[in-house]
Amino acid sequence: RTGIFSRRRGDMELYRVKDTTLHEPFFLRLVGLANIEVVSSDKTTPFIVLPALRNAEGLRQQIRSNVERMRVIRRVRELDME
């Protein structure tokens, strides 16, 4: 969700997530925080940063597990044409 007066909310379907990255900038590491970067095949929201999270690696692993679970439920397979 973004905006103060006018708001905009975007959703990313879990089965569209292609990759997650844990990013630990020095100053966040000092206080035990990290960012999770999520790349998806979604046209409107191809990239999301979840900033300054505690237990970010655990959360990243949860996201990955849930992505795989949702792909099985929806019977979605990823095919890269690169």
N, C-alpha and C positions, 0 to 999 in steps of 0.2 A: 504494500500500500504506500502511495506517495502523495504528497500535497498537504497543505494546511487548510486553505479555504475551499479549493476544489480538490477532490480526492480521486485517485485512480487506483484500482486494485487489479492485479493480475495473478492468475493461477498457473501453475505448471503441473501438468499431469505426471505422476511418478513414472509411468511406463515410457514417457518420452525422454527421461534423463539418460544422457549418453555417457557422462563422465563427472566425477567429483574430484576435487583437489583440496588438500589441506594446506593452508598458507599461514605460517606462523611468523609474522613480523617481530623483530626483536623486542620492541616495547610491549607488545601484547604478550609475548612469552614471559616477560618479567612478572606479569600479574596472572599467569596461567590461562591466557585466552588465545584463541586462534580464529581465523576466518575459514569458512567452507565456501568454495567456488563450485557452482553447479552449471554444467553445460548441457543443453537439451536440444532436441530437434524441433521444439516449439517455435513457430514462426514469430509470434509476438513477444515471447520472452525466452530468447535463446541462451541467456546468461544471467545468473543470479549470484550475488555474494551475500552470504549470511555472516554478518560481522560480529566480531568480539564474543565468541561463544566459549563457555566452560565445557570441558570434556568434549571438545570438538571432534577428536578422532573417534570416540564412541558414537557420537551422533552421526558422523560420516558413515560409519559401518552400518548403523541402523537404516540410514537412507539407502545405502546400497542393497541391503537385505530386502527392504520394502519395494525397491525398484524391481528386483528380480521376482518378488512375490506378485506384484501387480502385472508384470509381463506374462506370468504363467496364468493368472486369473483371466486376463484379457486375450490370451493367446497371441501375444505380439512378439514378433522376432525382429531384431534390428539387422538391416542390410545396408552397409556403406558402399556407395558406388564411386569410390575414389581411386 
